[in-house]
Amino acid sequence: MNSLKLALASLALVAFTSTALAEVYPSRPVRIFLPYGPGDVSDIATRVIADKLGEKLDQRFVIENRPGAGGIAAAQSALSATPDGYTLIVFTNGVAISVSLLKSLPFDPGKDFIPVSTFGYFGFTIVTNASSQYQTLGDVLKAAREAPGKLNIGTLRAGSTVNLVAELLKSTAKVNLTVIPYRTTSEALIALLRNDVEVAVGSYAALRSGIDDKKLRVIATTGPTRSQVLPSVPTVQEGGGGKFDALSWAGLFAPKGTPAEAIATLQRSLVEILAMPDVKQRLLKLGIEAKASNSDELGARQDADTKKWGEGIERAG
């Protein structure tokens, strides 16, 4: 009888141990789909995060680039996998724009994916030629009001976040600027340096070399508060552009159905990783302010941006 009890106890212990080991997450490599190509700012930032997640959780986090309009290719790849925590995706506020911009988006970011956490926020910078007479945003707005439609503002392609930032500036500041979209930020900067446009908008990472070389003058940043990257530069609102918040974000999402335990593990890990001084510094060099969130906060931000940019797209036609 004692032998039987001992055998049963041993089997119970083995079963418990096997179950516990099976529940350890992650126990194999995790894929992170990214809707941007290699070398993009979001790609570089995600690799910083993936490396740290790998170190912390003792498992590989592998980036798979799936560039394409609206994040469609990346989303479809993520949704085709089993929702077991081993397939994740990075979305930015660009996906919120795509909901309104692409009427036939074949997935619903708010319903098909679970927000895990943000890992960074970044605003945009508004610049003039360093030799320009427009030394502040106030100068630009004053000139635009005196000569409606005559001042040009260069942006990335129509429908991009950068392009919509310019449209948002027009509506909040109540000025008539002519928005000129270019295929690349480099083309917009060439136009600015040639004085084909008087103002340009871009990400800090894309404009950094021109700023460092003193060829560009930063006249405003687009977040609701001053940027950690350029703390001496006033915000659009401080510069007289009205109530303005054009802050972008990047965050980790998981397909709907992913176990809550996996989501919780990732959230806890990201909170710790994003508080590390070396991570904060590496992201700041890219113009990104490191910040974690919970699922509710990221979901609310995504919903708010979908509404805000949808209205901006409608105004811009």
Beta strands, then each sheet from edge to edge (+ up, - down):
strand 1: 30-34
strand 2: 61-65
strand 3: 87-92
strand 4: 113-122
strand 5: 124-129
strand 6: 152-155
strand 7: 178-181
strand 8: 199-203
strand 9: 216-221
strand 10: 248-255
strand 11: 289-290
sheet 1: 2+ 1+ 3+ 10- 4+ 11-
sheet 2: 7+ 6+ 8+ 5- 9+
end
